[in-house]
Amino acid sequence: QVQLVESGGGSVQAGGSLTLSCAASGLTYDAKWMGWFRQAPGKEREGVASIYTALRSTGYADSVKGRFTISLDKAENTMYLRMNSLKPEDSAMYYCAATTSLSWAAGARTLGLRGDEYNYWGQGTQVTVSS
């Protein structure tokens, strides 16, 4: 059974930093897309960052490029999202997601940021950035 558990969310002031973690269990296939998504109240879900585990290739939404960094600790089966220079518009529920059924080539067309291509999701962790 696949489980993704996020942690690390919280409240920070604008300009601050947070690191989110996603602990994965039950995912035995090594080559997969994993990603971070977010959804604010009244807004559509947005892909934030992705990583293809076999190649460590990454993709970012334009809104976070240069501020957020996605990384992977394979030994610990944990994915991270380091968020710097946070803005109030970054406030949202953040979800980690994974899929083993999407090839690198297929996912790369959209930088791995299409949520409907992922089939495993965590429960989310809230990030609130105050101005």
SETIZA-768453 format. One line per field, with one value per atom (N, C-alpha, C, CB): residue in one letter; atom name; y, z, x. Coordinates in pm, 1 decimal, m for minus. Glycine has a CB too. Example, Ala and Ser with C-alpha at 12.3 -4.5 7.8 and 13.67 -1.06 7.14 Angstrom:
resn	[A, A, A, A, S, S, S, S]
name	[N, CA, C, CB, N, CA, C, CB]
yy	[m569.0, m450.0, m330.0, m447.3, m225.0, m106.0, 3.0, m59.8]
zz	[780.0, 780.0, 780.0, 904.6, 708.0, 714.0, 787.0, 572.5]
xx	[1319.0, 1230.0, 1320.0, 1130.8, 1285.0, 1367.0, 1290.0, 1408.4]
***
This chain:
resn	[Q, Q, Q, Q, V, V, V, V, Q, Q, Q, Q, L, L, L, L, V, V, V, V, E, E, E, E, S, S, S, S, G, G, G, G, G, G, G, G, G, G, G, G, S, S, S, S, V, V, V, V, Q, Q, Q, Q, A, A, A, A, G, G, G, G, G, G, G, G, S, S, S, S, L, L, L, L, T, T, T, T, L, L, L, L, S, S, S, S, C, C, C, C, A, A, A, A, A, A, A, A, S, S, S, S, G, G, G, G, L, L, L, L, T, T, T, T, Y, Y, Y, Y, D, D, D, D, A, A, A, A, K, K, K, K, W, W, W, W, M, M, M, M, G, G, G, G, W, W, W, W, F, F, F, F, R, R, R, R, Q, Q, Q, Q, A, A, A, A, P, P, P, P, G, G, G, G, K, K, K, K, E, E, E, E, R, R, R, R, E, E, E, E, G, G, G, G, V, V, V, V, A, A, A, A, S, S, S, S, I, I, I, I, Y, Y, Y, Y, T, T, T, T, A, A, A, A, L, L, L, L, R, R, R, R, S, S, S, S, T, T, T, T, G, G, G, G, Y, Y, Y, Y, A, A, A, A, D, D, D, D, S, S, S, S, V, V, V, V, K, K, K, K, G, G, G, G, R, R, R, R, F, F, F, F, T, T, T, T, I, I, I, I, S, S, S, S, L, L, L, L, D, D, D, D, K, K, K, K, A, A, A, A, E, E, E, E, N, N, N, N, T, T, T, T, M, M, M, M, Y, Y, Y, Y, L, L, L, L, R, R, R, R, M, M, M, M, N, N, N, N, S, S, S, S, L, L, L, L, K, K, K, K, P, P, P, P, E, E, E, E, D, D, D, D, S, S, S, S, A, A, A, A, M, M, M, M, Y, Y, Y, Y, Y, Y, Y, Y, C, C, C, C, A, A, A, A, A, A, A, A, T, T, T, T, T, T, T, T, S, S, S, S, L, L, L, L, S, S, S, S, W, W, W, W, A, A, A, A, A, A, A, A, G, G, G, G, A, A, A, A, R, R, R, R, T, T, T, T, L, L, L, L, G, G, G, G, L, L, L, L, R, R, R, R, G, G, G, G, D, D, D, D, E, E, E, E, Y, Y, Y, Y, N, N, N, N, Y, Y, Y, Y, W, W, W, W, G, G, G, G, Q, Q, Q, Q, G, G, G, G, T, T, T, T, Q, Q, Q, Q, V, V, V, V, T, T, T, T, V, V, V, V, S, S, S, S, S, S, S, S]
name	[N, CA, C, CB, N, CA, C, CB, N, CA, C, CB, N, CA, C, CB, N, CA, C, CB, N, CA, C, CB, N, CA, C, CB, N, CA, C, CB, N, CA, C, CB, N, CA, C, CB, N, CA, C, CB, N, CA, C, CB, N, CA, C, CB, N, CA, C, CB, N, CA, C, CB, N, CA, C, CB, N, CA, C, CB, N, CA, C, CB, N, CA, C, CB, N, CA, C, CB, N, CA, C, CB, N, CA, C, CB, N, CA, C, CB, N, CA, C, CB, N, CA, C, CB, N, CA, C, CB, N, CA, C, CB, N, CA, C, CB, N, CA, C, CB, N, CA, C, CB, N, CA, C, CB, N, CA, C, CB, N, CA, C, CB, N, CA, C, CB, N, CA, C, CB, N, CA, C, CB, N, CA, C, CB, N, CA, C, CB, N, CA, C, CB, N, CA, C, CB, N, CA, C, CB, N, CA, C, CB, N, CA, C, CB, N, CA, C, CB, N, CA, C, CB, N, CA, C, CB, N, CA, C, CB, N, CA, C, CB, N, CA, C, CB, N, CA, C, CB, N, CA, C, CB, N, CA, C, CB, N, CA, C, CB, N, CA, C, CB, N, CA, C, CB, N, CA, C, CB, N, CA, C, CB, N, CA, C, CB, N, CA, C, CB, N, CA, C, CB, N, CA, C, CB, N, CA, C, CB, N, CA, C, CB, N, CA, C, CB, N, CA, C, CB, N, CA, C, CB, N, CA, C, CB, N, CA, C, CB, N, CA, C, CB, N, CA, C, CB, N, CA, C, CB, N, CA, C, CB, N, CA, C, CB, N, CA, C, CB, N, CA, C, CB, N, CA, C, CB, N, CA, C, CB, N, CA, C, CB, N, CA, C, CB, N, CA, C, CB, N, CA, C, CB, N, CA, C, CB, N, CA, C, CB, N, CA, C, CB, N, CA, C, CB, N, CA, C, CB, N, CA, C, CB, N, CA, C, CB, N, CA, C, CB, N, CA, C, CB, N, CA, C, CB, N, CA, C, CB, N, CA, C, CB, N, CA, C, CB, N, CA, C, CB, N, CA, C, CB, N, CA, C, CB, N, CA, C, CB, N, CA, C, CB, N, CA, C, CB, N, CA, C, CB, N, CA, C, CB, N, CA, C, CB, N, CA, C, CB, N, CA, C, CB, N, CA, C, CB, N, CA, C, CB, N, CA, C, CB, N, CA, C, CB, N, CA, C, CB, N, CA, C, CB, N, CA, C, CB, N, CA, C, CB, N, CA, C, CB, N, CA, C, CB, N, CA, C, CB, N, CA, C, CB, N, CA, C, CB, N, CA, C, CB, N, CA, C, CB, N, CA, C, CB, N, CA, C, CB, N, CA, C, CB, N, CA, C, CB, N, CA, C, CB, N, CA, C, CB, N, CA, C, CB, N, CA, C, CB, N, CA, C, CB, N, CA, C, CB, N, CA, C, CB]
yy	[m118.8, 0.0, 124.7, 0.0, 214.1, 335.3, 439.7, 389.8, 500.7, 610.7, 725.4, 564.7, 845.4, 968.0, 1055.8, 1041.9, 1096.3, 1174.9, 1303.0, 1093.1, 1415.0, 1544.4, 1598.2, 1644.1, 1680.3, 1752.0, 1877.6, 1662.4, 1965.9, 2084.1, 2212.7, 2062.0, 2204.9, 2326.9, 2413.5, 2293.5, 2535.3, 2625.6, 2766.0, 2622.8, 2857.8, 2999.3, 3075.5, 3058.3, 3155.5, 3237.3, 3374.4, 3170.8, 3467.1, 3599.7, 3602.2, 3707.6, 3695.1, 3711.4, 3728.0, 3832.3, 3661.2, 3662.6, 3547.7, 3791.0, 3477.2, 3365.6, 3238.3, 3340.0, 3132.2, 3003.9, 2889.4, 2978.7, 2786.8, 2662.1, 2546.8, 2661.0, 2431.7, 2310.3, 2206.3, 2256.4, 2163.8, 2058.3, 1923.2, 2082.9, 1820.5, 1684.5, 1595.2, 1630.6, 1495.3, 1395.8, 1259.1, 1418.8, 1184.8, 1050.5, 950.7, 1016.6, 873.7, 779.2, 636.5, 797.4, 556.4, 414.0, 334.9, 382.1, 213.0, 127.4, 151.6, 144.3, 245.2, 271.5, 197.9, 425.5, 87.4, 6.1, 30.8, m139.2, 89.1, 113.2, 237.8, 127.6, 226.5, 333.3, 453.5, 280.5, 429.3, 539.2, 591.6, 493.7, 707.9, 761.9, 913.0, 703.8, 972.8, 1115.3, 1137.3, 1177.3, 1236.1, 1281.7, 1432.9, 1236.6, 1486.7, 1630.4, 1692.6, 1660.5, 1823.2, 1903.8, 1986.5, 1995.8, 1986.9, 2064.0, 2147.7, 1970.9, 2251.5, 2333.1, 2378.3, 2454.8, 2404.9, 2455.5, 2553.2, 2340.1, 2673.8, 2777.0, 2778.2, 2917.2, 2826.0, 2829.5, 2906.0, 2893.2, 2844.2, 2908.6, 2906.7, 3046.9, 2840.9, 2836.2, 2692.3, 2902.4, 2677.2, 2543.7, 2493.0, 2544.3, 2363.0, 2302.3, 2340.3, 2148.0, 2368.1, 2413.3, 2324.9, 2561.4, 2281.4, 2209.2, 2305.1, 2132.9, 2274.6, 2364.4, 2318.3, 2375.6, 2192.9, 2140.3, 1990.2, 2176.6, 1936.0, 1792.4, 1740.9, 1759.6, 1608.9, 1545.6, 1405.5, 1542.7, 1367.3, 1230.8, 1157.7, 1225.2, 1057.9, 1004.2, 937.1, 906.4, 870.5, 798.2, 892.3, 708.0, 1010.2, 1103.6, 1225.9, 1147.3, 1240.8, 1359.9, 1486.8, 1369.2, 1472.8, 1592.1, 1659.8, 1556.8, 1791.3, 1867.6, 1966.0, 1941.8, 2004.9, 2105.7, 2196.3, 2040.1, 2322.4, 2419.1, 2505.7, 2506.3, 2543.3, 2643.4, 2777.8, 2651.6, 2860.9, 2991.5, 3074.4, 3068.0, 3055.6, 3136.8, 3107.9, 3114.2, 2993.8, 2957.9, 2939.6, 2831.0, 2948.5, 2925.0, 3023.0, 2938.1, 2968.2, 3051.7, 3067.8, 3186.0, 3031.5, 3044.1, 2908.5, 3128.4, 2812.1, 2679.3, 2579.1, 2635.9, 2480.0, 2373.4, 2238.4, 2393.6, 2150.2, 2015.1, 1922.3, 1965.3, 1829.7, 1736.2, 1603.0, 1792.1, 1505.5, 1368.3, 1300.9, 1288.5, 1233.2, 1147.7, 1004.8, 1185.6, 935.7, 802.0, 705.5, 749.2, 719.8, 628.1, 636.2, 658.0, 756.7, 774.7, 775.2, 903.5, 755.1, 760.2, 887.0, 638.5, 997.2, 1123.7, 1229.0, 1170.4, 1306.1, 1417.1, 1545.8, 1407.4, 1648.8, 1775.0, 1888.2, 1803.1, 1994.0, 2118.3, 2232.2, 2137.9, 2288.1, 2402.4, 2527.7, 2405.4, 2607.7, 2727.2, 2850.0, 2720.8, 2931.4, 3055.6, 3175.4, 3063.0, 3290.8, 3416.4, 3400.8, 3464.1, 3344.8, 3315.6, 3443.7, 3233.5, 3434.7, 3546.4, 3508.1, 3586.3, 3606.0, 3572.8, 3486.4, 3700.8, 3506.5, 3427.1, 3281.8, 3490.8, 3247.9, 3107.7, 3032.0, 3099.1, 3103.1, 3039.0, 2940.2, 3144.6, 2818.6, 2713.7, 2584.9, 2691.4, 2487.9, 2352.2, 2289.7, 2268.7, 2233.4, 2171.8, 2020.0, 2218.9, 1956.5, 1812.2, 1752.6, 1774.0, 1639.3, 1566.1, 1454.2, 1508.9, 1418.1, 1319.7, 1237.3, 1387.3, 1120.6, 1031.9, 948.9, 940.6, 906.6, 814.1, 725.4, 889.3, 598.9, 506.4, 470.9, 380.6, 529.0, 490.2, 595.1, 462.7, 694.4, 802.4, 799.3, 940.4, 784.6, 780.3, 918.7, 729.1, 919.4, 1047.7, 1136.2, 1027.7, 1077.6, 1156.0, 1214.4, 1070.2, 1133.0, 1181.9, 1291.8, 1065.9, 1272.0, 1372.0, 1499.4, 1315.9, 1484.7, 1601.0, 1703.6, 1557.3, 1658.8, 1753.1, 1865.3, 1679.8, 1835.2, 1937.2, 1957.3, 1898.0, 1929.0, 1945.2, 1863.7, 2091.8, 1762.4, 1680.8, 1753.8, 1631.4, 1859.6, 1944.9, 1929.2, 2087.6, 1824.9, 1799.8, 1705.4, 1741.7, 1754.7, 1675.3, 1551.8, 1759.1, 1559.8, 1444.4, 1328.5, 1484.6, 1346.4, 1236.6, 1161.9, 1289.1, 1206.0, 1142.7, 1060.0, 1248.6, 945.8, 861.2, 834.5, 732.6, 884.7, 871.6, 1011.2, 780.9, 1038.0, 1170.8, 1162.5, 1246.7, 1260.9, 1273.1, 1350.8, 1339.0, 1372.2, 1437.9, 1590.0, 1385.7, 1639.6, 1783.1, 1843.2, 1850.8, 1953.0, 2030.1, 2178.5, 1997.2, 2253.6, 2392.6, 2485.6, 2435.4, 2575.0, 2681.4, 2814.9, 2669.9, 2898.4, 3031.0, 3135.5, 3041.6, 3229.4, 3335.2, 3467.9, 3335.6, 3537.0, 3665.1, 3780.1, 3676.9, 3888.4, 4004.4, 4096.4, 4082.6]
zz	[0.0, 0.0, 0.0, 123.0, m94.4, m106.4, m7.7, m250.7, 60.9, 152.1, 130.2, 300.0, 121.1, 113.9, 229.7, m24.3, 311.4, 430.8, 429.4, 561.1, 419.9, 419.0, 560.7, 332.6, 577.2, 703.1, 674.0, 808.5, 771.5, 758.1, 729.5, 652.7, 709.4, 684.4, 809.7, 635.4, 792.7, 906.6, 862.5, 989.9, 955.7, 928.3, 935.2, 1027.1, 833.0, 829.2, 775.4, 742.5, 797.1, 739.1, 599.1, 827.2, 521.0, 385.8, 389.9, 316.1, 296.5, 292.0, 367.4, 346.5, 444.5, 521.4, 439.5, 638.7, 508.0, 442.0, 517.8, 429.2, 444.6, 501.2, 417.4, 506.5, 479.5, 406.0, 432.2, 446.9, 326.7, 335.5, 310.1, 234.2, 376.1, 356.1, 315.6, 483.7, 235.4, 194.7, 211.2, 47.7, 310.1, 334.1, 255.7, 485.5, 170.4, 84.3, 129.5, m61.4, 129.7, 159.7, 61.6, 307.1, 33.4, m55.5, m202.3, m28.6, m234.9, m374.8, m405.7, m403.0, m475.7, m497.7, m633.8, m484.2, m726.5, m858.9, m854.2, m964.6, m898.1, m874.9, m966.8, m889.5, m1088.1, m1183.9, m1181.2, m1327.1, m1123.2, m1113.4, m1104.8, m993.3, m1137.8, m1116.5, m976.7, m1224.2, m910.0, m783.3, m791.5, m661.5, m721.6, m734.3, m614.3, m856.7, m611.6, m511.8, m583.9, m431.8, m527.1, m580.4, m467.2, m643.8, m503.3, m400.1, m446.3, m365.7, m348.2, m378.1, m269.9, m390.1, m312.9, m222.9, m231.5, m258.3, m128.4, m130.2, m251.2, m1.6, m321.8, m436.9, m562.4, m403.6, m556.7, m673.1, m717.6, m641.8, m842.1, m893.9, m839.3, m1047.9, m837.0, m796.4, m896.1, m785.9, m843.2, m926.2, m901.7, m896.9, m1009.0, m996.2, m962.3, m1123.9, m861.3, m813.1, m855.9, m662.2, m828.3, m861.0, m878.0, m750.9, m960.5, m985.7, m998.4, m1112.4, m982.4, m999.5, m1053.0, m866.5, m1151.4, m1201.8, m1133.0, m1358.5, m1052.6, m956.4, m1021.4, m867.2, m1133.5, m1194.4, m1249.6, m1305.1, m1294.8, m1356.9, m1270.0, m1491.8, m1165.8, m1080.7, m1161.9, m1011.1, m1272.3, m1348.9, m1282.5, m1497.5, m1282.3, m1208.8, m1298.7, m1093.9, m1252.4, m1322.7, m1221.6, m1415.3, m1258.4, m1166.6, m1237.6, m1103.8, m1163.0, m1213.8, m1218.4, m1125.6, m1314.7, m1327.3, m1199.4, m1445.7, m1129.8, m1011.2, m895.3, m966.1, m899.9, m788.8, m832.9, m722.6, m961.2, m1012.8, m949.5, m1166.8, m903.2, m838.6, m689.5, m901.9, m640.8, m497.1, m429.7, m475.1, m502.4, m448.1, m507.4, m476.3, m427.0, m473.6, m429.8, m420.4, m525.2, m494.3, m489.2, m599.4, m395.2, m384.8, m332.7, m292.6, m341.0, m309.4, m230.1, m437.4, m123.6, m50.4, m71.4, 104.0, m167.8, m201.8, m86.7, m324.1, m12.0, 98.2, 202.8, 162.1, 218.6, 318.6, 255.6, 395.2, 123.9, 53.8, 86.8, 89.6, 87.7, 125.0, 19.7, 262.5, m11.6, m104.9, m25.9, m219.9, m66.8, 4.0, m91.3, 70.7, m33.3, m107.2, m19.1, m147.1, m57.6, 14.2, m47.9, 9.2, 33.9, m13.6, 50.2, 18.3, m31.8, 14.0, m38.3, m30.9, 21.5, m22.0, m38.3, m153.4, 61.4, 51.9, 42.0, 172.3, m34.8, m56.8, m7.2, m206.9, 25.2, 68.4, m33.6, 94.0, m161.0, m263.9, m268.6, m399.8, m189.8, m178.4, m76.6, m139.3, m4.5, 96.0, 29.1, 175.3, 78.9, 19.6, 99.0, m131.4, 66.5, 112.3, 10.2, 128.1, 59.2, m27.7, m18.2, 9.5, m134.5, m143.3, m216.8, m213.1, m170.4, m250.5, m324.9, m161.5, m436.4, m522.0, m593.4, m622.9, m638.8, m709.9, m811.7, m611.6, m914.2, m1010.4, m1064.7, m1124.4, m1085.7, m1145.6, m1287.5, m1061.8, m1335.9, m1467.1, m1573.8, m1457.8, m1543.2, m1637.1, m1674.6, m1576.5, m1802.3, m1844.5, m1831.5, m1989.4, m1832.1, m1824.0, m1941.3, m1821.2, m2060.3, m2180.6, m2177.9, m2304.7, m2136.4, m2134.1, m2029.5, m2105.2, m1913.1, m1808.3, m1838.2, m1679.2, m1907.3, m1933.5, m2022.9, m1996.9, m2101.1, m2190.1, m2110.3, m2272.4, m1988.0, m1903.8, m1774.2, m1872.1, m1779.0, m1664.0, m1542.9, m1625.4, m1568.3, m1456.0, m1363.4, m1377.9, m1412.7, m1326.2, m1348.0, m1347.1, m1421.9, m1441.2, m1334.3, m1581.3, m1250.6, m1138.7, m1180.1, m1051.2, m1292.7, m1331.5, m1382.2, m1437.8, m1390.3, m1430.3, m1310.0, m1515.7, m1190.1, m1068.2, m1005.3, m968.2, m949.2, m892.2, m743.7, m964.3, m682.0, m537.4, m477.6, m501.6, m371.3, m311.0, m159.2, m351.5, m101.2, 42.7, 91.7, 89.0, 221.8, 281.0, 283.9, 421.6, 260.6, 252.9, 381.3, 216.9, 364.7, 477.8, 444.8, 507.3, 543.0, 518.4, 531.6, 615.4, 435.6, 439.6, 437.3, 319.5, 534.5, 542.2, 551.2, 663.9, 458.8, 455.0, 478.3, 319.1, 582.3, 615.2, 566.3, 766.3, 531.7, 478.5, 590.0, 379.9]
xx	[84.6, 0.0, 88.9, m96.1, 61.6, 141.0, 90.4, 136.4, 185.8, 151.8, 247.6, 155.8, 193.7, 272.9, 229.5, 254.9, 325.2, 293.2, 375.7, 320.2, 306.7, 373.6, 389.2, 295.9, 491.0, 511.9, 592.1, 584.6, 599.4, 683.1, 609.5, 780.0, 480.3, 405.2, 398.3, 264.6, 350.9, 339.0, 310.7, 463.9, 326.3, 302.1, 432.3, 200.3, 458.1, 579.3, 543.9, 689.8, 634.6, 617.1, 675.5, 682.9, 627.9, 679.9, 831.4, 614.1, 896.7, 1042.1, 1106.1, 1092.5, 1026.6, 1078.5, 1092.5, 990.1, 1131.8, 1156.7, 1091.1, 1307.0, 1057.9, 1007.4, 1059.9, 851.4, 1072.5, 1106.0, 997.8, 1246.7, 933.6, 833.0, 899.4, 717.4, 850.2, 898.5, 782.5, 966.8, 813.6, 715.5, 779.2, 667.2, 734.4, 785.4, 701.3, 784.5, 767.5, 697.6, 723.7, 740.2, 619.5, 634.6, 549.8, 593.9, 592.0, 515.6, 541.2, 372.6, 631.9, 666.1, 795.4, 680.5, 785.1, 903.7, 968.2, 868.5, 896.0, 951.1, 1037.4, 839.0, 1160.7, 1255.9, 1238.6, 1392.7, 1195.5, 1183.2, 1040.9, 1222.1, 1022.6, 889.0, 894.1, 816.2, 784.1, 766.9, 711.2, 674.0, 765.6, 710.8, 699.8, 799.4, 602.9, 584.5, 516.4, 505.7, 524.2, 453.9, 348.3, 553.0, 231.0, 119.7, 61.4, 11.2, m10.2, m72.8, m210.6, 15.3, m293.7, m427.0, m469.1, m528.8, m499.1, m549.9, m702.0, m490.7, m770.0, m916.9, m968.6, m970.7, m1061.3, m1121.7, m1037.6, m1153.2, m922.4, m834.1, m813.6, m698.7, m771.5, m743.5, m610.5, m741.8, m598.7, m472.3, m363.3, m485.7, m246.3, m134.4, m13.2, m100.0, 49.6, 174.7, 285.8, 207.1, 364.2, 468.4, 606.6, 462.4, 637.5, 770.6, 761.1, 874.8, 849.7, 848.1, 990.1, 767.4, 1002.7, 1132.3, 1110.9, 1211.7, 1192.1, 1189.7, 1302.7, 1203.4, 1266.6, 1361.8, 1482.5, 1292.7, 1463.2, 1574.8, 1681.1, 1524.1, 1639.1, 1732.7, 1758.3, 1680.3, 1677.9, 1683.9, 1657.6, 1820.8, 1586.5, 1552.2, 1433.0, 1520.7, 1433.9, 1333.8, 1260.1, 1399.0, 1142.5, 1064.0, 997.0, 959.1, 979.1, 920.2, 818.1, 1028.2, 716.0, 623.8, 696.5, 494.9, 660.2, 724.9, 710.6, 666.0, 600.9, 573.4, 668.5, 431.5, 737.3, 826.8, 970.9, 778.5, 996.1, 1130.9, 1229.3, 1133.5, 1340.4, 1441.4, 1420.9, 1443.4, 1301.8, 1274.0, 1256.3, 1149.3, 1200.7, 1174.9, 1273.0, 1029.6, 1309.2, 1397.7, 1343.3, 1541.3, 1324.4, 1279.0, 1399.9, 1175.2, 1398.5, 1510.2, 1459.5, 1621.3, 1548.6, 1509.4, 1619.3, 1478.8, 1580.4, 1673.5, 1625.3, 1681.0, 1686.6, 1638.2, 1655.7, 1710.1, 1764.0, 1789.2, 1678.8, 1924.2, 1623.5, 1518.8, 1380.9, 1540.8, 1374.8, 1245.1, 1169.1, 1159.7, 1240.5, 1178.5, 1207.3, 1228.3, 1104.8, 1116.9, 1101.0, 1011.3, 1172.8, 1168.8, 1131.4, 1303.6, 1078.9, 1057.9, 1107.3, 906.4, 1220.5, 1274.4, 1214.0, 1431.4, 1148.2, 1079.7, 1143.5, 927.9, 1204.7, 1266.9, 1189.8, 1413.9, 1215.1, 1153.4, 1003.2, 1215.4, 940.3, 797.8, 715.8, 752.4, 608.7, 517.3, 378.3, 513.2, 295.7, 159.2, 84.3, 80.6, 111.7, 43.1, 90.4, 63.6, 192.5, 233.6, 148.5, 381.0, 64.4, m21.1, m115.3, m101.6, m117.4, m201.2, m182.2, m166.0, m265.0, m239.7, m145.5, m373.7, m37.1, 62.2, 51.4, 204.9, 49.8, 37.0, 156.0, m93.3, 201.7, 298.5, 225.4, 413.5, 279.4, 215.9, 321.2, 123.1, 280.5, 372.5, 297.0, 447.4, 369.0, 312.6, 423.0, 241.5, 390.9, 485.7, 445.6, 497.1, 335.6, 283.6, 308.4, 136.3, 389.3, 416.5, 564.4, 377.4, 593.7, 733.0, 796.0, 744.4, 929.9, 998.6, 958.9, 1150.9, 958.2, 929.5, 789.3, 946.8, 693.0, 554.4, 538.1, 456.2, 594.3, 581.7, 657.4, 628.8, 770.0, 854.1, 785.5, 983.9, 687.8, 616.4, 552.6, 508.4, 510.1, 446.7, 525.0, 301.1, 655.5, 745.9, 702.1, 754.9, 618.6, 572.4, 478.5, 688.7, 414.7, 333.2, 183.6, 370.8, 143.8, 0.6, m49.4, m27.4, m134.0, m181.8, m259.4, m266.6, m330.0, m412.4, m329.2, m512.1, m197.4, m109.6, m53.8, 4.5, m90.7, m42.0, m153.7, 10.6, m116.9, m220.3, m203.7, m223.7, m98.7, m82.9, m67.2, 39.7, m141.7, m142.6, m133.3, m268.6, m66.3, m65.4, m185.7, 61.8, m191.5, m307.5, m292.3, m330.2, m172.3, m150.5, m96.0, m277.6, m24.8, 25.7, 5.5, 177.8, m42.3, m80.7, 39.5, m191.4, 51.0, 151.4, 77.8, 252.7, 107.3, 45.9, 155.7, m50.6, 154.5, 255.2, 185.0, 333.3, 225.7, 163.6, 249.9, 140.3, 184.3, 257.8, 304.2, 170.5]
***
